[in-house]
Amino acid sequence: MAITLLPTPPSRQDPANFNVRADEFLGALPTFGTEANSLASDVNSKQITASNAATTATNAASTATTKATEATNAATTATTKATEASNSATSAANSATTATNKASEAVTSATNAANSATTATTKATEASNSANQALVYATQQNIANSSTNVTPSTGSKTFTIEINKAFVTGQYISITSQSNSANKMQGTITSYNSANGTLVVNVDTASGSAASDWVIGIAAKSAELVTPYSSISTNTNANAFNRYQITASLDLTLPASPNDGLWIDVVNTSGTITSRILRNGQNINGLAEDMRIDRNFIPFRLVFKAGYGWIIT
């Protein structure tokens, strides 16, 4: 707001104009006072406005500082979260790698298992083939041929057969002509020399005429066929020249000091495959092992031969 300038004030050094100037000066004072008061009011108002503005500015600055702090904290939190996210991503990547490795290991294990199964199948096939070959071998070992010219009659008869057969003293055998089955004999082996093939038989049944194309094999003596089976259901010590019917899971122990030609017949009707024949110090079919009877209703005979042990016929 503008203030009107006061006129020249009166001065005693200028007596000539003193009164005029005194009147002018005093006359201007009311206007000056009013304008001065208005200016003072305006200045005070602006001072209040300025003070309020300063307070507002201070508050705004404080708010800005707070917001800046919040922004800094938010940035710190964002950085932390970003670090955590990065760590999580790294962990996820590591987990994915581990999962891939485990999957690869699982595939390898599955492949190994498949290979093991294939190997087991192959070994089972080989074992089956070996068992079949052993069965064929065992069967062939109890069959022989002879070109010795012999006339059927009772008494001691000598034949020349193949060497290294499984015949043992005491076995009962049949001797039949290949070209004429009417020519036949049956009897008990008196001796067999496996080195040169000499077989001596005590013939007790004979019919037909002389021949030289004999087939020789294990037979059952008629007296043995009527020998009844002894039914057993508990552990038993076997006696020579006896027949045993097994009706429960048990152990049948063979004689401890058998002689050549001793035999024992066995049939398992128990419905189990856990019964055993205990070898009692002698081999069974060339093996130093007890025998588990894993078949039902299939009779078999064990015949003892020194140097071989018990032989299944």
Buried (B, 14 or more C-beta within 10 A) or exposed (E): EEEEEEBEEBEEEEEEEBEEBBEBBEEBEEEBEEBEEEEEEEEEEEEEEEEEEEEEEEEEEEEEEEEEEEEEEEEEEEEEEEEEEEEEEEEEEEEEEEEEEEEEEEEEEEEEEEEEEEEEEEEEEEEEEEEEEEEEEBEEBBBBEBEBEBEBEEEEBEBBBBEEBBBBBBBBBBBBBEEEEEBBBBBBBBBBEBEEBBBBBEBBBBEBEEBEBBBBBBBEBEEBEEEEBEEBEEBBEBEBEBBBBBBBBBBBBBBEEBEBBBBBBBBBBBEBEEBBBBBBEBBBBEEEEBBEBEEBEEEBBBBBBEEBBBBBB
